[in-house]
Each structure stands twice: as structure tokens, then as C-alpha cells.
Amino acid sequence: MDLVIRNAISDTTGEPVEVGITNGVITALASAGLPTGAHEIDAEGGMVSPALLESHFHLENALLWDGVINQSGTLHEAIELYAGVKQRLTEDDIVNRAGLALRAAAANGVLWLRSHVDIDHIAKLSILEGVVAARERFGHMVNIQLVAFPQLGMARNPEAVDMMWQAMAHGCDLVGGMPHGERDMADAARHIELAFDMAQHFNVDVDMHIDETDDPYWHSLELLAEKTIETGWQGRVTAGHCCAMSAWDDALAERVIDKVKQADIHVITNAPINLMLEGRGHGYPKPRGIARVKQLLEAGVNVVCGQDDLQNMFYSYGKMDPLEVALITAHAAHLAAPHEIAAAFDMPRYNAARLWRLENYGLHVGAEANLMVLAARSAVEALRRQPDRRYVIKAGKIISQTRTETKWHI
């Protein structure tokens, strides 16, 4: 065997496990006693887990911080600020900042990342060119999917529609959207229709920003679910944010969540950024401004968590660690019981792998050896402490090691 991991515990059972890897694939699992490998890792009693996925991010504006501070803290101002600077972004600048974000993510165990790329009449395809260059530069480290994202609308913007078709032909892997950015629900329906026309033409999945607002008027998630069923795209559609459902009455929420389940739509909650952006215009009590995570989980919907942004005009914080995002999600969604903590831990792991439709993901013989060795012994330890990813392994090769030491002098 090329690599053997010893003195570890399983991420699912907590039982002792040794892992044998050959040619980038897990070829042996045992509680102890595997033969000697060409290389060996001592997990020191830590957890071995499949690697993490960052399923909702924006690479091109990561770390775009200096001189573009969002004074109101609102999504509206953030979009305006970004529209004002996106034409000035160069390919080298995008690649350099994206590289910093991707290296941080990989060190935290992220081996897959999905990035939404602004496609509109302002920047045209220039941002896409920069992000494609970043994917070419760092794709050996993190597997990157690109989503064509018409943030400034399509229903009344024929030029943006044309740009979207071009983007899908020149590097994007999925069709995105933001129907609640249109004038009304009728235009939102047209926006969704245009996106599905592209998805069907290119036979690709759909991943949209949906109802990222605390205005209960918007329920384009319902339109998305209906279109998914109509087109037979079940299991191939993702809805990000879904904030407005926090402001819906229970009857509307139950109706839409039932349709989401029927459509097999994956929901990505972006709790850190939405807790920061939503509710700015409200007095107290302020709305929470995130998707109804617990209700979605109880309905059997596949729920994933996403970082979204990294220190820019949309969000001032972040460290590219899905375990931090999962912990914030658990707080915001009241996920405190052991089974709920386990669900939060799975959001950037098994739930995200289902969204990506990954084959051979996990800790089992025959799975691809995309793993992390985590200095934790349970789901609650992993979320509470967000400990070192002692080793990150991609296709059977160690790509990073992290060890934090504390020295006492008392």
C-alpha cells in the first residue's frame, strides 16, 4: 500500500480504524494490523473523515476589502459597491486573491469548491476569464466548479442573457440565477425559465441564489421547485440562501418546503453572511434572516452550508473553514441535540457530496482517498473546537499538514 493511516477513529462510528490507500483509492480498512505501507501517518487517536466541500462561494471578490467598505451593511449596498469595482478587476488580481482563499480552504480540508461568477452587461466575461485562470492555476489542489451568475437580472436584460449563454460555452459548469433580484414574481418566473433553457441545452445542473431577502413577498423558491418538477431536473437543482422563508407564515413555508422535497432540491444555507446582512432595516425583534434549516431537515430536504464570501463588501469575516460555517449554522438554527449536531457536521461532508453527486465519496473500501485527519473524536468536538486538520489527503497524496502547539510557562 502507498499510504497507511494508523491509530485513527472512524468519522461515523467512532471505532478504531486503520486505512490503507493504493493508487489514490482506499483499499483496506481494519481496526488494527494492516501491513506496512510505503508511507505511514499516525493519527494520534484523531478522526479520519472524507474531505470537506465548500458548495457556495464567490472566488473573484474574495478578500476584496480595502476601500470598498459597506457602510450600511446591507446586501443592496454590497451589490452596488461590487458593480462599481468589477470592471477594474484584473486577471492577475483575481488569481492572486482566489489563490489565498483556496490555499486556506485546502488547509482546512476543502477539496471541492463551487464558485458563482458574476456575468452581466458591466463586466461581460472578464471576471469569468480571471476565475477560469484561477481554476487552471489551483485546480490541482481543489476541484472547482463554476456557476454562471446573473446577479443583475435577466428578465429585462437581453445583453445579460446573451452573456450567460456565452459563459456556459466558455468555462462555466452550472447555470445560476437570482430571480428575486428581478422586478416582481412574474419577472422572477421568466428569469427561472431562461436559466432552465440554458441548463437543458447544455445538460447541466442549476444552482441559484434564491429569495436572499427578509421580504416575505418573495417566494421564488416555489417557482424554482415547480420548474424543476416540470423539466424533470429533480436532484439537479440547488437553492442558495432562501432567507425569505424566515419571514413567511407557516402555511406558505409548509407548502413550499413540501414542493422542495418533491423536487429533490438541495438547499444551501449561508448563515454567517445572512445573519450579518438580513434584518438591517428592521427594529426589534429582528428576524433571523436564514433558511428554516431545522424544518427543512425534518422534511427530509438535503441541507448544506456555505461560506459565500470572504472579507469583502458582503461579509467582513470568514476563514474558509466549513466547520466554522457549520457551527454558526447550528447556533442560528438551534441545532443542539446530538443528532442535530451530527446533521450540522454532515452538511459540508456527506450532504454536500450528495449535492455535488460525487461518486466514491466516504470512508469505505473503493472510495477515492480524499480524506482529512482531524484532531477531534466526535462531531461535537469537530464543530466546537474546529481543530487542526492534521493531514489533508487528495487522491492518496498528502497535500497539507497543520499542527498548532500550546506551550505553558506556569
Phi, psi and omega per residue, in radians:
M1 nan 2.539 -3.112
D2 -1.289 -0.639 -3.067
L3 -2.562 2.372 3.058
V4 -2.201 2.273 3.050
I5 -1.759 2.142 -3.104
R6 -2.034 2.826 3.032
N7 1.018 0.762 3.139
A8 -2.005 2.976 2.955
I9 -2.141 2.667 3.139
S10 -1.264 2.488 3.128
D11 -1.241 -0.357 -3.085
T12 -1.772 -0.607 -3.073
T13 -1.886 -0.367 -3.063
G14 1.337 0.056 -3.128
E15 -1.464 2.688 3.098
P16 -0.996 2.497 -3.134
V17 -2.657 2.510 2.913
E18 -2.030 2.520 -3.049
V19 -2.154 2.196 3.070
G20 -1.879 2.350 -3.045
I21 -2.212 2.301 3.093
T22 -2.381 2.251 3.103
N23 0.923 0.681 3.049
G24 1.387 0.157 -3.097
V25 -2.218 2.501 3.049
I26 -1.252 2.062 -3.079
T27 -1.978 -0.166 -3.137
A28 -2.701 2.431 3.009
L29 -2.342 2.361 3.107
A30 -2.732 2.746 3.092
S31 -1.208 -0.492 3.100
A32 -3.012 2.895 2.954
G33 1.534 0.259 3.082
L34 -1.141 2.618 3.093
P35 -1.065 2.845 3.128
T36 -1.139 2.429 3.087
G37 -1.795 2.897 3.083
A38 -1.058 -0.631 3.045
H39 -2.310 2.605 -3.119
E40 -2.368 2.593 3.098
I41 -2.132 2.347 2.991
D42 -1.731 1.929 -3.119
A43 -1.328 -0.152 3.072
E44 0.973 0.650 3.122
G45 1.453 0.038 -3.128
G46 -1.419 3.045 -3.070
M47 -1.517 2.384 2.934
V48 -1.814 2.259 -3.024
S49 -2.440 2.658 2.936
P50 -1.042 2.638 -3.072
A51 -1.157 2.952 -3.045
L52 -1.626 2.790 3.069
L53 -2.164 2.342 2.989
E54 -1.808 1.861 -2.916
S55 -1.697 -0.070 3.140
H56 -2.643 1.829 -3.085
F57 -2.607 2.919 3.082
H58 -2.265 1.687 -3.066
L59 -1.161 -0.664 -2.944
E60 -1.197 -0.416 3.125
N61 -1.970 0.287 3.039
A62 -1.089 2.350 3.081
L63 1.094 0.404 3.069
L64 -1.566 1.439 -2.856
W65 -2.037 -0.842 -3.016
D66 -1.130 2.197 3.031
G67 1.388 0.038 -3.120
V68 -2.267 0.861 -3.086
I69 -1.374 2.343 -3.130
N70 -1.456 1.776 -3.039
Q71 -1.208 -0.648 -3.122
S72 -1.496 -0.331 -3.099
G73 1.306 0.219 -3.066
T74 -1.677 2.763 3.056
L75 -1.107 -0.684 -3.115
H76 -1.032 -0.835 3.141
E77 -1.168 -0.642 3.121
A78 -1.053 -0.751 3.125
I79 -1.122 -0.724 3.111
E80 -1.108 -0.761 3.116
L81 -1.073 -0.764 -3.115
Y82 -1.175 -0.673 3.089
A83 -1.040 -0.549 -3.115
G84 -1.330 -0.339 -3.071
V85 -1.979 -0.272 -2.975
K86 -1.105 -0.507 3.124
Q87 -1.187 -0.410 -3.080
R88 -1.567 -0.082 -3.117
L89 -1.283 2.252 3.129
T90 -1.727 2.827 3.131
E91 -1.055 -0.779 -3.134
D92 -1.080 -0.716 3.139
D93 -1.104 -0.807 3.131
I94 -1.067 -0.791 -3.118
V95 -1.103 -0.738 -3.107
N96 -1.147 -0.800 -3.122
R97 -1.232 -0.702 3.090
A98 -1.060 -0.671 3.131
G99 -1.091 -0.694 3.092
L100 -1.087 -0.756 3.138
A101 -1.148 -0.743 -3.082
L102 -1.208 -0.657 3.102
R103 -1.147 -0.730 3.088
A104 -1.089 -0.742 3.139
A105 -1.094 -0.817 -3.102
A106 -1.088 -0.695 3.109
A107 -1.111 -0.436 3.090
N108 -1.583 0.140 3.053
G109 1.676 0.160 -3.136
V110 -1.503 2.098 3.106
L111 -2.024 -0.048 3.067
W112 -2.380 2.398 3.131
L113 -2.524 2.290 3.095
R114 -1.882 2.158 -3.063
S115 -2.084 2.299 3.059
H116 -1.543 2.274 -3.047
V117 -2.005 2.124 -3.135
D118 -1.076 2.175 3.090
I119 -2.183 2.014 -3.104
D120 -2.803 -3.104 -3.095
H121 -1.317 -0.176 -3.124
I122 -1.473 -1.065 -3.087
A123 -1.573 -0.210 -3.089
K124 0.939 -2.109 -3.099
L125 -1.881 0.197 -3.052
S126 -1.156 -0.679 3.130
I127 -1.187 -0.714 3.095
L128 -1.007 -0.734 3.139
E129 -1.048 -0.701 3.123
G130 -1.168 -0.725 -3.109
V131 -1.272 -0.631 3.046
V132 -1.063 -0.701 3.093
A133 -1.107 -0.673 3.089
A134 -1.142 -0.700 3.106
R135 -1.100 -0.718 3.115
E136 -1.136 -0.642 -3.100
R137 -1.288 -0.659 -2.993
F138 -2.038 0.123 -3.096
G139 -1.135 -0.361 3.081
H140 -1.220 -0.342 -3.070
M141 -1.730 -0.785 -3.123
V142 -2.296 2.302 3.051
N143 -1.310 2.126 -2.993
I144 -2.038 2.220 2.962
Q145 -1.848 2.507 -3.140
L146 -2.027 2.345 3.135
V147 -1.963 2.179 3.055
A148 -1.269 2.077 -2.934
F149 -2.122 1.820 -3.141
P150 -1.511 1.283 -3.005
Q151 -1.077 -0.493 -3.076
L152 -1.685 0.249 2.989
G153 1.737 2.850 3.078
M154 -2.345 -0.554 -2.991
A155 -1.006 -0.658 -3.128
R156 -2.021 0.413 -3.029
N157 -2.389 1.358 -3.092
P158 -1.002 -0.590 3.139
E159 -1.108 -0.680 3.113
A160 -1.152 -0.652 3.106
V161 -1.074 -0.781 3.113
D162 -1.082 -0.728 3.113
M163 -1.094 -0.658 3.123
M164 -1.106 -0.775 3.103
W165 -1.052 -0.724 3.117
Q166 -1.136 -0.721 -3.139
A167 -1.071 -0.694 3.132
M168 -1.186 -0.431 3.120
A169 -1.566 -0.122 -3.029
H170 -2.307 0.771 2.942
G171 2.185 -0.323 -3.134
C172 -1.436 2.540 -3.070
D173 -1.777 -0.438 -3.109
L174 -2.354 2.747 3.053
V175 -1.665 2.252 3.104
G176 -1.865 -3.004 3.130
G177 -3.123 2.938 3.043
M178 -2.639 1.236 -3.004
P179 -1.073 -0.525 3.139
H180 -1.253 -0.141 3.043
G181 -1.412 -0.098 3.113
E182 -1.408 -3.125 -3.040
R183 -1.222 -0.712 -3.078
D184 -2.747 -3.109 -3.080
M185 -1.153 -0.520 3.107
A186 -1.135 -0.777 3.090
D187 -1.184 -0.573 3.088
A188 -1.078 -0.703 3.112
A189 -1.105 -0.705 3.105
R190 -1.141 -0.704 3.098
H191 -1.003 -0.828 3.137
I192 -1.129 -0.717 3.127
E193 -1.062 -0.770 3.120
L194 -1.072 -0.743 -3.134
A195 -1.114 -0.728 -3.134
F196 -1.231 -0.521 3.029
D197 -1.017 -0.764 3.132
M198 -1.183 -0.776 -3.102
A199 -1.060 -0.727 3.138
Q200 -1.211 -0.663 3.140
H201 -1.095 -0.774 -3.095
F202 -1.623 -0.071 -3.110
N203 0.947 0.974 -3.130
V204 -2.224 2.945 3.125
D205 -1.401 2.912 -3.119
V206 -2.063 2.374 3.083
D207 -2.462 1.876 -3.033
M208 -2.008 2.561 2.841
H209 -1.308 2.169 -3.015
I210 -2.212 2.201 2.974
D211 0.874 0.820 3.107
E212 -1.430 1.243 -3.066
T213 -2.830 2.747 3.050
D214 -1.743 0.283 3.089
D215 -1.540 2.000 -3.069
P216 -1.176 -0.162 3.077
Y217 -1.005 -0.640 -3.007
W218 -1.452 2.147 2.998
H219 -2.460 0.883 3.109
S220 -1.192 -0.251 3.017
L221 -1.025 -0.630 3.112
E222 -1.144 -0.742 3.097
L223 -1.098 -0.700 3.131
L224 -1.101 -0.745 3.131
A225 -1.113 -0.758 -3.130
E226 -1.119 -0.711 3.139
K227 -1.203 -0.616 3.112
T228 -1.073 -0.800 3.129
I229 -1.160 -0.747 -3.126
E230 -1.035 -0.676 -3.062
T231 -1.611 -0.069 -3.101
G232 1.246 0.504 -3.080
W233 -1.682 0.387 3.139
Q234 -0.960 2.398 -3.135
G235 1.419 -0.095 -3.064
R236 -2.016 0.218 -3.061
V237 -2.202 2.391 3.119
T238 -2.158 2.415 3.082
A239 -2.052 2.032 3.128
G240 -1.659 2.644 3.078
H241 1.322 -1.363 3.102
C242 0.973 0.733 -3.048
C243 -1.246 -0.601 -3.023
A244 -1.054 -0.424 -3.125
M245 -1.115 -0.338 3.059
S246 -1.221 -0.317 -3.140
A247 -1.828 -0.117 3.126
W248 -1.248 2.729 2.952
D249 -1.321 2.862 -3.015
D250 -1.100 -0.603 -3.111
A251 -1.125 -0.781 3.113
L252 -1.129 -0.760 -3.130
A253 -1.047 -0.800 -3.130
E254 -1.104 -0.708 -3.133
R255 -1.124 -0.809 -3.080
V256 -1.242 -0.735 3.136
I257 -1.073 -0.640 3.084
D258 -1.093 -0.709 3.109
K259 -1.197 -0.653 3.093
V260 -1.057 -0.741 3.105
K261 -1.123 -0.779 3.119
Q262 -1.058 -0.642 -3.112
A263 -1.432 -0.104 -3.098
D264 0.929 0.786 3.091
I265 -1.458 2.360 3.025
H266 -1.478 2.385 3.131
V267 -1.978 2.215 3.055
I268 -1.846 2.089 3.036
T269 -1.644 2.325 3.133
N270 -1.971 1.110 -2.967
A271 -0.989 -0.777 -3.100
P272 -1.015 -0.867 -3.080
I273 -1.278 -0.614 -3.114
N274 -1.306 -0.566 2.990
L275 -1.078 -0.555 -3.133
M276 -1.367 -0.709 -3.004
L277 -1.569 -0.690 -3.017
E278 -1.348 2.734 3.085
G279 1.385 0.086 -3.086
R280 -1.092 -0.551 -3.088
G281 -1.605 0.105 -3.072
H282 -1.816 2.571 2.923
G283 -1.404 -2.899 3.141
Y284 -1.653 2.501 0.007
P285 -1.295 2.413 -3.121
K286 -1.503 2.503 3.072
P287 -1.192 2.647 3.132
R288 -1.253 -0.578 3.001
G289 1.308 0.391 3.054
I290 -2.198 2.937 3.098
A291 -1.040 2.752 3.093
R292 -1.383 1.344 -2.983
V293 -1.049 -0.864 -3.075
K294 -1.113 -0.719 3.140
Q295 -1.151 -0.680 3.089
L296 -1.108 -0.773 3.121
L297 -1.080 -0.756 -3.130
E298 -1.123 -0.499 3.122
A299 -1.430 -0.095 3.141
G300 1.526 0.283 3.093
V301 -1.392 2.472 3.097
N302 -1.339 1.964 -3.088
V303 -1.922 2.296 -3.119
V304 -2.181 2.727 3.070
C305 -1.993 2.641 -3.099
G306 -2.476 2.544 3.135
Q307 -1.202 -0.754 3.136
D308 1.349 -1.147 -3.031
D309 -2.406 2.756 3.136
L310 -2.319 1.938 3.085
Q311 0.626 1.303 3.071
N312 -2.553 -2.832 -3.085
M313 -1.228 -0.256 3.097
F314 -1.571 -0.595 -3.012
Y315 -2.665 2.258 -3.001
S316 -1.504 -0.165 -2.961
Y317 -2.144 -2.709 3.098
G318 1.839 2.592 3.080
K319 -2.467 0.342 3.083
M320 1.036 0.686 3.109
D321 -2.137 1.881 3.129
P322 -1.033 -0.396 3.095
L323 -1.234 -0.577 3.022
E324 -1.138 -0.769 3.135
V325 -1.092 -0.735 3.124
A326 -1.126 -0.661 3.115
L327 -1.146 -0.774 3.108
I328 -1.114 -0.692 3.089
T329 -1.062 -0.761 3.138
A330 -1.065 -0.692 3.097
H331 -1.138 -0.879 -3.044
A332 -1.163 -0.551 -3.072
A333 -1.731 0.118 3.120
H334 1.053 0.773 3.111
L335 -1.672 1.667 -3.007
A336 -2.176 -0.426 3.123
A337 -1.249 2.718 -3.093
P338 -0.919 -0.748 -3.120
H339 -1.224 -0.485 3.094
E340 -1.311 -0.630 3.063
I341 -1.106 -0.742 3.090
A342 -1.064 -0.680 3.112
A343 -1.121 -0.731 3.115
A344 -1.107 -0.730 3.125
F345 -1.095 -0.588 -3.128
D346 -1.379 -0.275 -3.080
M347 -0.982 -0.823 3.098
P348 -1.571 0.208 3.140
R349 -2.101 -1.743 -3.029
Y350 -1.133 -0.676 3.114
N351 -1.117 -0.769 3.132
A352 -1.155 -0.660 3.107
A353 -1.085 -0.613 3.078
R354 -1.167 -0.717 3.102
L355 -1.045 -0.787 -3.136
W356 -1.271 -0.223 -3.062
R357 1.013 0.781 3.114
L358 -1.305 2.411 2.996
E359 -1.720 2.611 3.067
N360 1.069 0.664 3.044
Y361 -1.725 2.399 3.053
G362 2.321 -2.996 3.123
L363 -1.966 1.432 3.117
H364 -2.718 2.761 3.118
V365 -1.072 2.275 -3.094
G366 1.741 -0.267 3.114
A367 -1.305 2.619 3.027
E368 -1.145 2.455 -3.064
A369 -1.457 1.183 3.024
N370 -1.898 1.697 -2.876
L371 -2.368 2.902 2.945
M372 -2.417 2.559 3.023
V373 -1.850 2.035 -2.942
L374 -1.925 2.326 3.130
A375 -1.369 1.111 3.135
A376 -2.660 2.774 -3.117
R377 -2.120 0.118 -3.141
S378 -2.855 2.931 3.095
A379 -1.084 -0.755 -3.104
V380 -1.157 -0.624 3.056
E381 -1.147 -0.707 -3.127
A382 -1.078 -0.730 -3.129
L383 -1.379 -0.785 -3.055
R384 -1.118 -0.771 -3.028
R385 -1.693 -0.392 -3.046
Q386 0.770 1.028 -2.972
P387 -1.326 3.073 3.122
D388 -0.956 2.424 2.847
R389 -1.509 1.633 -2.997
R390 -1.035 -0.659 3.067
Y391 -2.437 2.441 2.960
V392 -2.081 2.221 -3.005
I393 -2.124 2.145 3.110
K394 -2.054 2.128 -3.137
A395 0.898 0.691 3.068
G396 1.464 -0.013 -3.136
K397 -1.941 2.360 3.066
I398 -1.255 2.150 3.125
I399 -1.886 -0.333 3.075
S400 -2.725 2.669 3.028
Q401 -2.318 2.418 3.119
T402 -2.382 2.298 3.068
R403 -2.530 2.068 3.086
T404 -1.766 2.257 -3.108
E405 -2.045 2.456 3.036
T406 -1.979 2.237 3.089
K407 -1.922 2.213 3.121
W408 -1.679 2.485 -3.137
H409 -2.235 0.546 3.088
I410 -2.248 nan nan
